[in-house]
Amino acid sequence: EINDLLSSHESKIKLVEHTMRGTVCVGAEERFVSSVDACLDVVDDGQKERHVSATLMNDQSSRSHTIFRITVESRPVREGEQGGLVDLTDSLSEMDSNSEQDLTVSMLNLIDLAGSERIAKTGATGVTRKEGTMINKSLTTLSKVIMELSKGGGIGHVPYRDSKLTRMLQQALGGNSRCATVCCISTAVEHHEEAKSTLRFASRCKLVENKRAALRTQSIKLAEKREETQQ
């Protein structure tokens, strides 16, 4: 299931396909920020709510994957304006009223994947064991997606929809994007199998090639209204 780390109350989140935004989380809280510090504050708020649990391998083991998604909209500075940060709410309001105002829209996904687990090594039981099973399942699907994308021109069916994780990250993994992957391994002898598996995954990631292009559009709100009118 998908949990909203920014919401103070439990809400059922659904994944819905959007013609402009790709896969979106309906029911998840969104916060508008206009500075780097404000953005980092939101990250801290989410980190405080992240679920961890102790296992034989890790005292603070993450019990889920975490995705922090930032949507950035920028526009050229108009004549007579000062550069730098502006109030986002006022900026969007002005752009909605100006149909000629173009935006450059970018989306940054920061993903912290929970590591794969072997029950024999973690000693997990009950809920913690079930969480480990779900983590491994989603990581297996992610590996399959990367495997298909690494084939380049011979890409066949990519199983994005086999996992909520890969469905949410479809555009980031194989769409109009640039993706950087950091893999962590242990040099301890007892973890050599996990290290080999991680290195194989990293090697496949390096073979994935995405075509990137600047996405320029008018205000998302205005574009959505036009789309509804056309329908």
N, C-alpha and C positions, 0 to 999 in steps of 0.2 A: 504494500500500500504506500501511498504518498502522504507524508506529513508536512505541514507548513510550520517551519521553525520560527516564523515571524508573527504568527497569530497567537493571541492569548486564549483562544478557545478552539476546540476541536472542530474541524470542518472537513466534509467529504470533498476531496479534490478529484476532478475528472480531467482526463486528457482529451482535448478536442482539436481537430485539424482546422486551422485558419488559413484562408487563402493568402494573406499577407504576412502573417507572423510565423507560419509553420505550426508546429505542435505547441499548444498553450495549455497552461494549468488553470482551469476554471475553478474559482473558489479560493485560489492562493492570494495572499495579501501582497499588494504592490505598494512601494513607498517611493515618493518623488524626492530626489536629492539634487543639490546644485553645487556641491563641493566634494572634494576627495575625503575630507574628514567625516562628513556626514555619511558618505558611502561606507567608510570603514566602521562607523558606528553601527550601521545596519548589519555588517558582517559579524561584528562582536555580539550583537543581539541574537543572531542565529546560532553562533557557536555555543552560547550559554545553554541553549535548549537541545543541543545535540546529545543523543543517547549513547553512552559508553558503558562497558561492563568489564569486569575482571575475568581473565582466563589464565590458564597455565602459561601462556606465551606473552601475555600483555596485561598489565594492570589497568590500562585505559584503552581497551579495545573498542574501536568504533563498531557500532552495531547496525550501521546503514551507510549507504553512499550519500554524499551531500552535494547539491548543485546550487550555486549562487549565480543567478542570471542578472546581468546588467544590460539594459537597453539604453543606448546613447543616441540622442538626436541632436544634430548640430546644423547650424545655418550660417551663411556668410554674414559678416557684420555690415549693416547698412550704413550709408553715408551719414555722418554726424553722430554715430554711436561709438561708445567706448568698447574696446575689446575685452576679453576675459570672461569670467563666469557671470551668468545672468540668472535672475529668478526664473526657474523652469516653468512654474505655473503661469506667470504673466507672459512668458515667451510663447508657450503653447496657445494661450488665448489669442495673442496677436496673430499667430500664424494661421489659426483656424479662420480668422476673419480676412485673411489675405490669400486668395486662391493661387496667386502667382509665387508665393514663397515656397521655395524648394528646401528640402531637408536632406541631409546625409544621415542614414540610419545604420547603426552598428549594434551588434549584440555580442556581449562577452559572457561566456560561460566558464565559471571556475568550478571544477569538479574535483572533489576529494573522494576517491574510491576506497572503500573498505577492502582490506586484503583478503585473499582467499584463505580458507581455513580447513585444516584437517582435524576432524573431531578427536582422533587419537592423540593429537598433540595439544589441542586446546583444552581438552577435558570438559568441554561445554555440555551442559545438560538443560533440560526444560526449554524455556523461552529462548535462552541464549543459544542453544543448539539449533533451534528452529530458525533463528535469525541468521546463523552461520550458513545454514542450508540455502536460504534465499539469497544471501550474498554470493555464494558460489554459483548459483543458478544464473544470476544476472551477469556475473563475470564471464561465464561460459558463453552466453549469448553475445556479449561484447566481443569476445575473441572471435566468434564466428563472423560477426559483422566486419571486423578488421580484416579477417582472412579474405573475405569476398572483395572488399575494397582494395586490398593490396594486389589483386590480380590485374588492375589497370583496365585496359581495353576489353578484357575478357570477363568483365563483371557479370555475374548471373544474378540470381535472386538474393537480395540482401535482407536478412531476417530482422529488420528493425522492430517490427511489431511483436516479436517474440518476448520482449521485455519492456517494461515501462522505462527503464533507464535508457536503452538505445532508442526507443521511440521519442523520448524527450530530446535526445541529442542527435537526432537524425541530420539536421542541417549542419551542426557543428562537426560531425564525423565525415559526412560525405557530400555536403552541399557547398554553397558559396561561402567558403570559410578558410581560415588558416588555423591549424590545430597543432599544439605543442604538447608532448607527453613526457612526464617525468616518472620513471619507474624506480622503485626502491627495492633493494635486495639485501639479504644477509650473507655474509661471507662464512658463517658458521657451517661446519661440515654437516651437521644434522639437518640443515635447511637447504642442502644442495639441489634437491629435486625442485623445490619451489623457486629457487634462484634461476635454474635452467629454464623453467616454464616462463618466468617473467622476462628473461632475456629473449626468448623466442617471440614473445608477444611484442616486445620493444622493436625487434628486427622487422616484424611485419608492419608495425606502425610507420616505420621509416619509408616503406614502399608505397604508402597511400599518397596519391597526388590529387589535390583539389584545384579546381579552376576558380579563381577569385575575381570579383568585379565589384566596383563601387555601387552601392544601392542608393539611388537618389529618388526620393518620393516627396509628395506633399505631406502635410501633417497626417499622422495615422488616423486621428479622429475624423478629419475631413475626408480622407480617402475611404474610410469605412462608410461614411454617409453616402458618398457617391456610389459605392458598391451596392448598398441597400437600395438606392434609387433605381439603379440599372436592373436589379432583380425584380 
